[in-house]
Amino acid sequence: MSPLVHAFVSHFGEMGSHWGINRTVGQIYALIFVSPVPIHADDIAATLSFSRGNVSMGLKELQAWRLVRLKHLPGDRREYFEAPSDAWEVFRTLAEERRRREIEPTLSMLRNALLETPTSEADRIAQERMRGMHDLIDLMSTWFDDVQRLDPATLAKLMKMGARIQKLLELTGAIKVRAADEELGHG
């Protein structure tokens, strides 16, 4: 492993715990991601000095997250693994999986809680707060769906706009107010 690849793999291992995966899985993913060719489990184990069992478990977890794909090479019975090389595809996959694993169960729990009849003032207040949380998460989920439909080039442009989007919205609002005033003869 080159010093460049080693630094990347090590960093992903350290960051794994912050992202909800263990160090080994983070390093396995990073190695597969930067590999110019599909790589098999024995090579992963040898390169990272991990046991074959740890690599196998890590690969299963990465497959469950849809971050690596199994590939067979002609004339070779071993299983090889590759990761999408497009960072946008990786980001979208991670976002979809996190939503499926974390956001959807929370929304489901909140929906069920909002169907309950409060039995006390404290429950009524708690339910109001849960409604606010539900509405925010639901709004963010709808926004996420809209963003997921954008092609990467459009999404990149949108993200590069940053705070300028707020200025655009303010300008749009001012134009609408001015048009309404003129329509009413106030302008």
Steps between C-alpha positions, in 0.01 A plus 500: 500500500638840407527771768210684330269197511618408850409846632155481339431147629620588850287813511187311391566247773524771764192680370296180486400522865361850440293366211360199683733233359804340653859578405551177307195555279607859433846389392367219281266742326772761448734242346232374262395857411848607390592171334525543121382142452260268684676339796439163667474432871839329531675806356302728732597288801867493400519872418333611823643220719149394605373149553304348215200472734506873583522584132212267420278657769600850389417421137157368600430824687615712206280297266203550733563875478526464119844664507683214328399262224598141448668429167621182336788505256509259205707190579529583871274340759580755772262779589626849430364824637476846359350828616333764287767753403253787471491691831143620430380141463670407828346800675152420368530135601612595851220754533238249381626231738514737798149613421374143477675394822459812715248753369216271389479311833497833686222636278302181550536522879399868496194428281388232746558732797294774333207260459485445876253696711690698763401401855648804675612855438861380502416244227323770298811721515724205418280415204513863374878485508497164325275650231754776443778242472288285267414795276865608473627149423216448252581830327868407484411159357289661229787738421740205493274321248502810279879533524550128426326551165748768393787400275846545659588807289184685606548394861859627496384836362233521770750423774749754364232768520497469878366812671426661164186283493364700795563826312324355195199404712492846659515660154222271376287596803562871438401462135178322598413773753571774245289321235211460747523869594496603137204273432310664784602845376723575801826517309 
